[in-house]
Amino acid sequence: MRIGADEIILWLRKNNIATTIANDKLGKTIRKIIENNGGSFMRPSLASQWGNDKNVDKFKLPKTSAQYEIDFSRLPDLYEQLKEIK
């Protein structure tokens, strides 16, 4: 499954997780967690495509993000670990 760090950051922000962590630091943490779950870095940052620019500021969303590939079956573990980011 392909997933962008921007999608993960949106999920974190909407669930009030890691709201005080800067996107660049959060991105590094996300990469480490994904790689620890067997995922791999796919390509450098791509432009994020948010439907509502107001949400970019509201949720402090990134304008670009790294892209990853991870086995679908690892998503529950991935998201459990993401919930622990402080």
C-alpha positions as CSV (number, residue, x, y, z in Angstrom):
1,M,0.0,0.0,0.0
2,R,1.2,3.5,-0.8
3,I,0.8,6.2,1.8
4,G,2.1,9.7,2.2
5,A,3.4,11.3,5.4
6,D,0.8,14.0,4.7
7,E,-2.0,11.5,5.1
8,I,-0.6,10.4,8.4
9,I,0.0,13.9,9.6
10,L,-3.7,14.8,8.8
11,W,-4.8,11.7,10.8
12,L,-2.6,12.7,13.7
13,R,-3.7,16.3,13.7
14,K,-7.5,15.4,13.4
15,N,-7.1,13.1,16.4
16,N,-5.2,15.7,18.5
17,I,-2.0,13.7,18.4
18,A,1.5,15.4,18.0
19,T,-0.1,18.8,17.5
20,T,2.9,20.6,18.9
21,I,5.5,18.8,16.8
22,A,6.8,20.6,13.7
23,N,6.1,18.8,10.5
24,D,9.7,18.2,9.6
25,K,10.4,16.5,12.9
26,L,7.2,14.6,12.7
27,G,8.1,13.4,9.2
28,K,11.3,11.9,10.5
29,T,9.5,10.2,13.3
30,I,6.9,8.8,10.8
31,R,9.7,7.5,8.5
32,K,11.3,5.7,11.4
33,I,8.0,4.1,12.5
34,I,7.1,3.1,8.9
35,E,10.6,1.5,8.3
36,N,10.4,-0.3,11.7
37,N,7.2,-1.8,10.4
38,G,8.7,-3.1,7.2
39,G,7.8,-0.2,5.1
40,S,10.1,1.6,2.7
41,F,10.7,5.1,1.4
42,M,9.4,5.4,-2.2
43,R,10.3,8.8,-3.4
44,P,11.2,12.3,-2.3
45,S,8.5,14.8,-1.3
46,L,5.5,15.3,-3.5
47,A,3.1,18.2,-3.3
48,S,0.2,17.5,-1.0
49,Q,-3.3,17.9,-2.5
50,W,-5.6,19.4,0.1
51,G,-9.1,20.2,-0.9
52,N,-9.4,23.1,1.4
53,D,-6.5,25.4,2.0
54,K,-8.1,26.5,5.3
55,N,-7.3,23.1,6.7
56,V,-3.6,23.5,6.0
57,D,-3.5,26.2,8.6
58,K,-6.1,24.8,10.9
59,F,-4.3,21.4,11.2
60,K,-0.8,22.7,10.4
61,L,-0.6,20.4,7.4
62,P,2.5,20.1,5.2
63,K,2.5,21.4,1.7
64,T,4.7,18.5,0.6
65,S,5.4,15.0,2.0
66,A,7.5,11.9,1.6
67,Q,5.8,8.8,0.1
68,Y,6.1,5.3,1.5
69,E,5.1,1.8,0.7
70,I,4.0,-0.6,3.5
71,D,2.2,-3.9,3.6
72,F,-1.5,-3.4,4.3
73,S,-1.4,-6.0,7.1
74,R,1.0,-3.8,9.0
75,L,-1.3,-0.8,9.2
76,P,-2.9,-1.6,12.6
77,D,0.6,-1.9,14.2
78,L,1.7,1.3,12.4
79,Y,-1.3,3.3,13.7
80,E,-1.0,2.0,17.2
81,Q,2.6,3.2,17.3
82,L,1.7,6.5,15.7
83,K,-0.8,7.1,18.5
84,E,2.1,7.1,20.9
85,I,4.0,10.0,19.3
86,K,4.4,12.8,21.9
